[in-house]
Amino acid sequence: MKRKLPWVLLTVFLGVMVAGLLLGEYKTVLEKAVTVCLDCIGIG
């Protein structure tokens, strides 16, 4: 079972990542990241 667990977790994580990409969540994350970066350097 110990050798199967990493593969099961990898499959689950990849599935969640693909679901997020298909739902367009990357746009939200990118917008928030840009806002935080601009606030950090004092532009935003």
C-alpha atoms as one frame of an Amber mdcrd trajectory, in Angstrom:
protein
   0.000   0.000   0.000   2.874   2.393   0.705   4.003   2.356  -2.908   0.503
   3.043  -4.230  -0.217   6.042  -2.004   2.039   8.555  -3.832   0.465   7.597
  -7.162  -3.049   7.909  -5.772  -2.244  11.340  -4.315  -0.608  12.457  -7.564
  -3.688  11.396  -9.516  -6.004  13.242  -7.125  -3.905  16.413  -7.218  -3.687
  16.353 -11.014  -7.454  15.890 -11.214  -8.043  18.878  -8.950  -5.580  20.957
 -10.952  -7.269  20.090 -14.254 -10.687  20.884 -12.765  -9.412  24.286 -11.627
  -7.979  25.019 -15.061 -11.197  24.035 -16.795 -13.232  26.258 -14.457 -10.975
  29.249 -15.116  -9.704  29.610 -11.560  -6.230  30.488 -12.802  -7.530  33.893
 -13.893  -8.645  34.717 -10.351  -5.353  33.560  -8.880  -3.368  35.585 -11.425
  -5.417  38.727 -10.753  -4.852  38.425  -7.011  -1.134  37.751  -7.475  -0.714
  40.839  -9.655  -2.583  42.963  -7.123  -0.420  41.742  -4.255   2.789  42.314
  -6.237   1.776  45.829  -7.227   0.833  46.626  -3.618   4.195  45.327  -2.413
   6.194  47.608  -4.681   3.895  50.570  -4.019   2.270  50.999  -7.418  -1.147
  49.540  -6.679
